[in-house]
């Protein structure tokens, strides 16, 4: 695989593609000349304030509820070291490598804006840490999403200082100081405001939002494909997918999902077949309303991407250096805008999983599947077929419903009531990651059931796209109908087929790019 192009960080923010390139593809990071100039200019402002006798928050005072104390010049370096050490207070399991790299990169994005007052050499050290493949150990718990993701960012800053633990490029966790030495890097000696500037942002929750949006974009298309396969396997009507019907309710996501399903079903010899001998006026909601549900999720995703785009262009810190040279306190670190859409996406993911599970259950019920054997079993009664695969899917959906409970309404005061309203955006992001993971499995189980059902429709010709998916999924090791066998490996293979994007690729080989 060819190495990705370096990502250049300037003063005006980064893109979602930049985040994914650095977080998942290990792209190198470079600072643009204008970023270095902005960093130097911002630092001059902070240095000037540090020389004055008047206290300035974050420069010559304590932090949070301790901001009332003025700190003399002889203690300011210690103050910056101390805030990093004391705030690196996370607990629980390690956070995933891609999330931490996104966290590191997005903090560098804000620092490079020149609005934080950090020296150019600190930003260069942040880029060098990323390029060396050194990933600080960040823990699950410690962020309230205000003032930003404090504990997670503190663990990253701690590694920059040569303290704490980190994962090296070989995947082994060791003391960060050792890893810096081996990479030829020197620990950073923080000066006025720099410790605070490395901690005070929404970077963790934003990074997880960007990664989740990328995954959900693929999953919405995958879910359209599996919904189409189920409609076909149930001998349903494709007429409900006609564009004229969706034009009179002009939600763009709904139109996109309907268009995807219609293209996948083009040329099918199964859709509407029931009308020959067993007319149905309408299909069940889980089949007929698939574009409306998936489309609402697509529109939610579009809103989330808009919020992410704005946040990727932001410089989130407190205090900030303004273009006119003022240094002002603010509340931009509050994670509410990001937290809300993280919660919205968890709701959309849960509902998409819920409707997919209902379609799977319909495929397995001989009283509602229009001629398919009970549980798609080889010999129902002797064989249980996919009975417990649907149990697994139901358990995943039930978990996703719990994960859809909003975190952003669950503020809990902290810092002696100075931080008396927090966003819980980090928690919203963490549960969304689990929800996206579960949704992938739910879609995989529907795929498994629908492909088996289609192969049991003997004498009927599937659509070209359906046939392409069937051939690809079997080639990927997902076995077809037959007597009972150890089912977990088949489900794992189906999960991998969805997770890697192979499902979408297979359908697109027959019909071209889907939405």
C-alpha positions as CSV (number, residue, x, y, z in Angstrom):
1,X,0.0,0.0,0.0
2,X,1.3,3.4,-1.0
3,X,2.1,5.8,1.9
4,X,-0.4,8.6,2.1
5,X,0.6,12.1,1.2
6,X,1.8,14.3,4.1
7,X,-0.9,16.4,5.8
8,X,0.1,20.1,6.0
9,X,-1.4,22.0,8.9
10,X,-1.9,25.7,8.4
11,X,-3.7,28.4,10.3
12,X,-7.2,27.8,9.0
13,X,-8.0,24.3,10.3
14,X,-8.0,20.9,8.7
15,X,-10.5,18.6,6.9
16,X,-12.1,15.4,7.9
17,X,-10.0,13.6,5.3
18,X,-6.9,15.0,7.0
19,X,-8.0,13.6,10.4
20,X,-8.6,10.1,8.9
21,X,-5.3,10.1,7.0
22,X,-3.4,10.8,10.2
23,X,-5.5,8.7,12.6
24,X,-5.9,5.6,10.5
25,X,-3.4,5.8,7.7
26,X,-0.4,7.2,9.7
27,X,0.1,10.1,7.3
28,X,3.0,12.4,8.2
29,X,2.2,15.8,9.5
30,X,3.9,19.1,8.5
31,X,3.5,22.7,9.6
32,X,3.0,25.3,6.9
33,X,5.2,28.5,6.9
34,X,2.1,30.6,7.7
35,X,1.4,28.4,10.7
36,X,5.0,28.9,12.0
37,X,4.6,32.7,11.5
38,X,1.3,32.8,13.3
39,X,2.7,30.7,16.2
40,X,5.6,33.2,16.6
41,X,3.3,36.2,16.5
42,X,0.9,34.7,19.0
43,X,3.8,33.8,21.3
44,X,5.1,37.4,21.3
45,X,1.7,38.6,22.6
46,X,1.8,36.1,25.5
47,X,5.4,36.9,26.3
48,X,4.5,40.6,26.5
49,X,1.7,39.8,28.9
50,X,3.8,37.6,31.0
51,X,6.2,40.5,31.6
52,X,3.5,42.8,32.9
53,X,2.6,43.0,36.6
54,X,-1.2,42.6,36.0
55,X,-2.4,39.0,36.4
56,X,-3.6,37.3,33.1
57,X,-5.6,34.0,33.3
58,X,-3.6,31.1,32.2
59,X,-0.4,33.1,31.9
60,X,0.2,34.4,35.4
61,X,-2.7,32.9,37.4
62,X,-3.8,29.5,38.6
63,X,-6.6,27.6,36.7
64,X,-10.3,27.0,37.1
65,X,-11.4,27.7,40.6
66,X,-7.8,28.5,41.5
67,X,-7.6,31.4,39.0
68,X,-7.7,34.0,41.8
69,X,-4.0,33.4,42.7
70,X,-1.4,35.4,41.0
71,X,1.7,33.3,40.1
72,X,5.1,35.0,40.1
73,X,7.6,34.5,37.2
74,X,9.7,32.0,39.2
75,X,6.9,29.5,39.5
76,X,5.3,29.8,36.0
77,X,7.2,27.0,34.4
78,X,6.3,24.8,37.3
79,X,2.7,25.9,37.1
80,X,2.5,24.6,33.4
81,X,4.2,21.3,34.3
82,X,1.9,20.9,37.2
83,X,-1.3,21.4,35.3
84,X,-0.3,18.6,32.9
85,X,0.7,16.2,35.6
86,X,-2.3,16.8,37.8
87,X,-4.8,16.7,35.0
88,X,-3.4,13.5,33.6
89,X,-5.8,11.7,35.9
90,X,-7.6,9.3,33.6
91,X,-8.6,5.8,34.5
92,X,-10.0,2.7,32.9
93,X,-9.1,0.8,29.7
94,X,-6.9,2.3,27.0
95,X,-8.5,4.4,24.3
96,X,-7.9,3.1,20.7
97,X,-4.8,4.2,18.8
98,X,-6.7,5.9,16.0
99,X,-8.6,8.0,18.6
100,X,-5.5,9.1,20.3
101,X,-3.8,10.0,17.0
102,X,-6.9,12.1,16.1
103,X,-6.7,13.7,19.5
104,X,-3.0,14.6,19.1
105,X,-3.5,15.9,15.5
106,X,-6.5,18.0,16.3
107,X,-4.8,19.7,19.2
108,X,-1.9,20.5,16.9
109,X,-4.5,22.0,14.5
110,X,-5.6,24.5,17.1
111,X,-2.1,25.3,18.3
112,X,-1.1,25.9,14.6
113,X,-3.7,28.7,14.4
114,X,-1.5,31.0,16.4
115,X,-4.5,31.7,18.7
116,X,-3.1,29.8,21.7
117,X,0.2,31.6,22.3
118,X,2.3,28.4,22.1
119,X,5.8,28.6,20.8
120,X,6.6,27.2,17.3
121,X,8.9,24.7,18.8
122,X,6.1,23.1,20.9
123,X,4.0,22.7,17.8
124,X,7.0,21.2,15.9
125,X,7.4,18.7,18.8
126,X,3.7,17.8,18.6
127,X,4.1,17.0,14.9
128,X,7.3,15.1,15.5
129,X,5.6,12.9,18.2
130,X,2.9,12.0,15.6
131,X,5.5,11.3,12.9
132,X,7.5,9.1,15.2
133,X,4.4,6.9,15.8
134,X,4.5,7.5,19.5
135,X,0.9,7.2,20.9
136,X,0.3,8.3,24.5
137,X,-1.7,6.0,26.7
138,X,-5.1,7.7,27.2
139,X,-7.8,6.2,29.4
140,X,-11.5,5.8,29.0
141,X,-12.6,8.0,31.9
142,X,-11.5,11.5,32.8
143,X,-13.2,13.9,30.4
144,X,-16.5,15.8,31.1
145,X,-16.3,17.6,27.8
146,X,-15.6,20.9,29.5
147,X,-13.2,22.6,29.6
148,X,-12.7,20.3,26.6
149,X,-11.2,16.8,27.0
150,X,-8.9,17.7,29.8
151,X,-7.6,14.4,31.1
152,X,-7.2,12.7,27.7
153,X,-5.3,15.8,26.3
154,X,-3.2,15.9,29.5
155,X,-2.0,12.4,28.9
156,X,-0.9,13.4,25.4
157,X,0.9,16.5,26.8
158,X,2.5,14.4,29.5
159,X,4.1,12.2,26.8
160,X,5.4,15.4,25.1
161,X,7.1,16.3,28.3
162,X,8.7,12.8,28.3
163,X,6.6,11.5,31.2
164,X,3.9,8.9,31.5
165,X,3.5,5.9,29.2
166,X,3.0,5.6,25.5
167,X,2.8,3.0,22.7
168,X,5.8,2.9,20.5
169,X,5.8,2.3,16.7
170,X,6.2,-1.4,17.5
171,X,3.0,-1.5,19.5
172,X,4.7,-2.0,22.8
173,X,3.8,0.3,25.8
174,X,6.9,1.8,27.5
175,X,7.8,5.0,29.4
176,X,7.4,8.0,27.1
177,X,10.8,9.3,27.9
178,X,12.5,6.2,26.5
179,X,10.5,6.4,23.3
180,X,11.4,10.0,22.8
181,X,15.1,9.3,23.3
182,X,15.0,6.4,20.8
183,X,13.2,8.6,18.3
184,X,15.8,11.4,18.7
185,X,13.3,13.7,20.3
186,X,13.7,15.9,23.4
187,X,11.1,16.5,26.1
188,X,9.3,19.8,25.8
189,X,10.0,22.4,28.6
190,X,6.7,24.2,28.9
191,X,6.5,28.0,29.4
192,X,3.7,30.4,30.3
193,X,0.3,29.3,29.1
194,X,1.6,26.3,27.1
195,X,0.5,23.6,29.5
196,X,-3.0,25.1,29.5
197,X,-3.1,25.4,25.7
198,X,-2.3,21.8,25.3
199,X,-5.3,20.6,27.4
200,X,-8.2,22.9,26.7
201,X,-10.1,21.7,23.6
202,X,-12.8,19.5,22.2
203,X,-10.3,17.4,20.2
204,X,-11.1,14.0,21.5
205,X,-14.8,14.2,21.0
206,X,-14.3,15.9,17.6
207,X,-11.9,13.2,16.5
208,X,-14.3,10.4,17.4
209,X,-17.1,12.3,15.6
210,X,-15.1,12.5,12.4
211,X,-14.2,8.8,12.5
212,X,-17.8,7.8,13.3
213,X,-19.1,9.9,10.4
214,X,-16.8,8.2,8.0
215,X,-17.9,4.8,9.2
216,X,-21.6,5.7,9.2
217,X,-21.4,7.0,5.7
218,X,-20.3,3.6,4.5
219,X,-22.8,1.8,6.8
220,X,-25.8,3.7,5.5
221,X,-25.0,2.6,2.0
222,X,-24.4,-1.0,3.3
223,X,-27.8,-0.9,5.1
224,X,-29.5,0.2,1.9
225,X,-28.1,-2.8,0.1
226,X,-29.1,-5.3,2.8
227,X,-32.6,-3.8,3.0
228,X,-32.9,-4.3,-0.8
229,X,-31.7,-7.9,-0.5
230,X,-34.3,-8.5,2.2
231,X,-37.1,-6.9,0.1
232,X,-36.1,-9.1,-2.8
233,X,-36.0,-12.2,-0.6
234,X,-39.4,-11.5,0.7
235,X,-40.8,-11.0,-2.8
236,X,-41.7,-7.5,-1.9
237,X,-42.6,-4.6,-4.1
238,X,-40.0,-2.2,-5.4
239,X,-42.7,0.3,-6.5
240,X,-42.4,2.0,-3.2
241,X,-38.9,3.1,-4.2
242,X,-39.9,5.0,-7.3
243,X,-38.4,8.6,-7.3
244,X,-41.7,10.2,-7.8
245,X,-42.9,9.0,-4.4
246,X,-39.9,10.4,-2.6
247,X,-39.9,13.7,-4.5
248,X,-43.2,14.7,-2.8
249,X,-41.5,14.4,0.6
250,X,-38.3,16.1,-0.3
251,X,-35.8,14.8,2.4
252,X,-32.5,14.3,0.6
253,X,-31.5,11.3,2.6
254,X,-34.7,9.5,2.0
255,X,-34.3,10.0,-1.8
256,X,-30.7,8.8,-1.7
257,X,-31.6,5.6,0.2
258,X,-34.6,4.8,-2.1
259,X,-32.4,5.4,-5.1
260,X,-29.8,3.0,-3.8
261,X,-32.3,0.3,-3.1
262,X,-33.9,0.7,-6.5
263,X,-30.6,0.4,-8.3
264,X,-29.7,-2.7,-6.4
265,X,-33.0,-4.3,-7.3
266,X,-32.9,-3.3,-11.0
267,X,-33.6,-6.4,-13.1
268,X,-34.8,-8.6,-10.3
269,X,-37.0,-11.5,-11.0
270,X,-38.2,-11.7,-7.5
271,X,-39.6,-8.3,-6.6
272,X,-43.4,-8.2,-6.9
273,X,-43.5,-11.9,-7.8
274,X,-46.0,-12.5,-4.9
275,X,-48.6,-10.8,-7.0
276,X,-48.8,-13.8,-9.3
277,X,-50.4,-16.0,-6.8
278,X,-50.7,-14.3,-3.4
279,X,-51.4,-10.6,-3.8
280,X,-50.2,-8.2,-1.1
281,X,-51.5,-4.7,-0.9
282,X,-48.5,-3.5,1.0
283,X,-45.3,-4.7,2.5
284,X,-44.6,-4.4,6.2
285,X,-43.2,-1.1,7.5
286,X,-39.7,-2.5,8.1
287,X,-39.5,-3.2,4.3
288,X,-41.7,-0.4,2.9
289,X,-40.3,2.3,5.1
290,X,-36.7,1.4,4.9
291,X,-35.7,4.6,2.9
292,X,-37.6,6.8,5.3
293,X,-35.7,5.5,8.3
294,X,-32.3,5.2,6.7
295,X,-32.8,8.5,5.0
296,X,-33.5,10.3,8.3
297,X,-30.3,8.8,9.5
298,X,-28.5,10.1,6.4
299,X,-29.9,13.6,7.0
300,X,-28.7,13.5,10.7
301,X,-25.3,12.5,9.4
302,X,-25.3,15.5,7.0
303,X,-26.0,17.8,10.0
304,X,-23.2,16.1,12.0
305,X,-20.8,16.6,9.2
306,X,-21.7,20.3,9.0
307,X,-21.0,20.7,12.8
308,X,-17.7,18.7,12.4
309,X,-16.6,20.9,9.5
310,X,-17.2,24.1,11.6
311,X,-15.3,22.6,14.5
312,X,-12.4,21.5,12.3
313,X,-12.0,25.2,11.2
314,X,-12.1,26.4,14.9
315,X,-9.4,27.3,17.3
316,X,-10.6,26.2,20.7
317,X,-8.7,27.4,23.7
318,X,-9.1,29.6,26.7
319,X,-7.8,32.3,26.8
320,X,-7.2,33.0,23.1
321,X,-5.0,35.4,21.3
322,X,-7.2,37.5,19.0
323,X,-6.1,39.0,15.7
324,X,-5.9,42.5,17.3
325,X,-3.5,41.3,20.0
326,X,-6.0,41.0,22.8
327,X,-5.9,37.9,25.0
328,X,-9.5,37.1,26.2
329,X,-11.1,34.4,28.2
330,X,-14.1,32.7,26.6
331,X,-16.3,29.6,26.7
332,X,-15.5,28.1,23.3
333,X,-14.1,24.9,24.9
334,X,-17.6,23.8,25.8
335,X,-18.4,20.7,23.9
336,X,-22.2,21.1,23.5
337,X,-22.2,21.5,19.7
338,X,-20.2,18.3,19.2
339,X,-21.9,16.4,22.0
340,X,-25.4,17.0,20.6
341,X,-24.6,15.5,17.2
342,X,-22.8,12.6,18.7
343,X,-26.0,11.8,20.6
344,X,-28.1,12.4,17.5
345,X,-26.0,9.9,15.6
346,X,-26.4,7.3,18.3
347,X,-30.1,7.6,18.1
348,X,-30.1,7.3,14.3
349,X,-27.8,4.3,14.4
350,X,-30.0,2.5,17.0
351,X,-33.1,3.1,14.9
352,X,-31.4,1.8,11.7
353,X,-30.3,-1.3,13.6
354,X,-33.8,-1.7,15.0
355,X,-35.5,-1.8,11.6
356,X,-32.8,-4.1,10.2
357,X,-33.5,-6.6,13.0
358,X,-37.2,-6.5,12.3
359,X,-36.5,-7.4,8.6
360,X,-34.3,-10.2,9.7
361,X,-36.9,-11.6,12.0
362,X,-39.5,-11.5,9.2
363,X,-37.1,-13.5,7.0
364,X,-37.0,-16.2,9.7
365,X,-40.7,-16.4,10.5
366,X,-42.4,-18.9,8.2
367,X,-45.7,-17.2,8.8
368,X,-44.5,-13.9,7.4
369,X,-41.7,-14.8,5.0
370,X,-43.9,-15.9,2.1
371,X,-42.8,-19.4,1.6
372,X,-39.3,-19.5,3.2
373,X,-38.5,-22.4,5.6
374,X,-38.7,-21.6,9.3
375,X,-35.5,-19.9,10.5
376,X,-34.1,-20.5,7.0
377,X,-33.2,-23.9,8.4
378,X,-32.1,-26.9,6.2
379,X,-34.6,-29.2,8.0
380,X,-36.6,-27.2,10.4
381,X,-37.0,-29.0,13.7
382,X,-33.9,-31.0,13.2
383,X,-32.0,-27.8,12.3
384,X,-32.5,-24.5,14.2
385,X,-31.1,-22.5,11.3
386,X,-30.5,-18.8,12.1
387,X,-32.7,-18.7,15.2
388,X,-29.9,-17.7,17.5
389,X,-28.2,-15.4,15.0
390,X,-31.4,-13.3,15.3
391,X,-31.0,-13.5,19.1
392,X,-27.5,-12.1,18.8
393,X,-28.8,-9.3,16.5
394,X,-31.6,-8.5,19.0
395,X,-29.1,-8.3,21.8
396,X,-27.0,-5.9,19.8
397,X,-30.0,-3.8,19.0
398,X,-31.1,-3.7,22.7
399,X,-27.6,-2.6,23.7
400,X,-27.8,0.2,21.0
401,X,-31.1,1.4,22.4
402,X,-29.4,1.9,25.8
403,X,-26.4,3.6,24.1
404,X,-28.9,6.0,22.4
405,X,-29.7,7.6,25.8
406,X,-28.2,11.1,25.4
407,X,-25.1,11.9,27.4
408,X,-25.2,15.6,26.6
409,X,-28.1,16.2,29.0
410,X,-26.2,14.6,31.9
411,X,-24.2,17.6,33.1
412,X,-22.4,17.1,36.4
413,X,-20.8,20.1,38.2
414,X,-17.1,20.2,38.9
415,X,-14.1,22.4,39.9
416,X,-15.8,23.8,43.0
417,X,-18.8,24.9,40.9
418,X,-16.6,27.0,38.6
419,X,-17.3,24.4,35.9
420,X,-21.0,24.1,36.8
421,X,-22.3,22.9,33.4
422,X,-20.4,20.4,31.3
423,X,-21.2,18.8,27.9
424,X,-20.3,15.1,28.5
425,X,-19.3,15.1,24.9
426,X,-16.4,12.6,25.4
427,X,-18.9,10.1,26.9
428,X,-21.3,10.7,24.0
429,X,-18.4,9.9,21.6
430,X,-17.4,6.8,23.4
431,X,-20.8,5.3,23.4
432,X,-21.3,6.2,19.7
433,X,-18.1,4.3,18.8
434,X,-19.7,1.2,20.4
435,X,-23.0,1.9,18.6
436,X,-21.3,2.1,15.3
437,X,-19.5,-1.2,16.0
438,X,-22.7,-2.9,16.9
439,X,-24.5,-1.5,13.8
440,X,-21.9,-3.1,11.6
441,X,-22.7,-6.5,13.2
442,X,-26.4,-5.9,12.9
443,X,-26.1,-5.2,9.2
444,X,-23.9,-8.2,8.8
445,X,-26.5,-10.5,10.3
446,X,-29.2,-9.1,8.0
447,X,-26.8,-9.7,5.1
448,X,-26.3,-13.3,6.2
449,X,-30.0,-14.0,6.5
450,X,-31.0,-12.2,3.3
451,X,-28.4,-14.0,1.1
452,X,-29.4,-17.3,2.5
453,X,-33.0,-16.6,1.9
454,X,-32.3,-15.5,-1.7
455,X,-30.6,-18.8,-2.4
456,X,-33.7,-20.6,-1.1
457,X,-35.9,-18.9,-3.7
458,X,-35.3,-21.7,-6.3
459,X,-36.2,-20.9,-9.8
460,X,-36.3,-17.1,-9.4
461,X,-33.6,-14.9,-10.8
462,X,-32.1,-12.2,-8.5
463,X,-31.0,-8.8,-9.7
464,X,-27.5,-8.4,-11.2
465,X,-26.4,-6.5,-8.1
466,X,-27.8,-9.1,-5.8
467,X,-26.1,-11.8,-7.7
468,X,-22.8,-9.9,-7.5
469,X,-23.2,-9.6,-3.7
470,X,-24.1,-13.3,-3.4
471,X,-21.0,-14.3,-5.3
472,X,-18.7,-12.0,-3.4
473,X,-20.0,-12.9,0.1
474,X,-19.6,-16.6,-0.6
475,X,-16.1,-16.0,-1.9
476,X,-15.4,-14.2,1.4
477,X,-16.1,-17.4,3.3
478,X,-19.7,-16.7,4.3
479,X,-21.4,-20.1,3.7
480,X,-24.9,-20.5,2.3
481,X,-27.9,-22.7,3.2
482,X,-27.5,-26.2,4.6
483,X,-27.7,-28.2,7.8
484,X,-26.8,-26.6,11.1
485,X,-23.1,-25.9,11.8
486,X,-20.9,-23.8,14.0
487,X,-22.4,-20.4,13.1
488,X,-20.0,-17.9,14.8
489,X,-17.3,-18.1,12.0
490,X,-19.9,-17.4,9.3
491,X,-21.2,-14.4,11.2
492,X,-17.6,-13.1,11.8
493,X,-17.0,-13.5,8.0
494,X,-20.1,-11.5,7.2
495,X,-19.1,-8.8,9.7
496,X,-15.7,-8.5,8.0
497,X,-17.4,-8.3,4.6
498,X,-19.5,-5.3,5.8
499,X,-16.8,-3.7,7.9
500,X,-14.1,-3.6,5.2
501,X,-16.5,-2.1,2.6
502,X,-16.6,-5.3,0.5
503,X,-20.4,-5.3,0.5
504,X,-20.7,-1.9,-1.0
505,X,-17.9,-2.7,-3.5
506,X,-19.6,-5.9,-4.6
507,X,-22.9,-4.1,-5.3
508,X,-21.1,-1.3,-7.1
509,X,-19.4,-3.7,-9.5
510,X,-22.9,-4.3,-10.9
511,X,-24.6,-0.9,-10.8
512,X,-21.8,1.7,-10.4
513,X,-21.3,4.1,-7.5
514,X,-24.1,4.2,-4.9
515,X,-25.0,7.2,-2.8
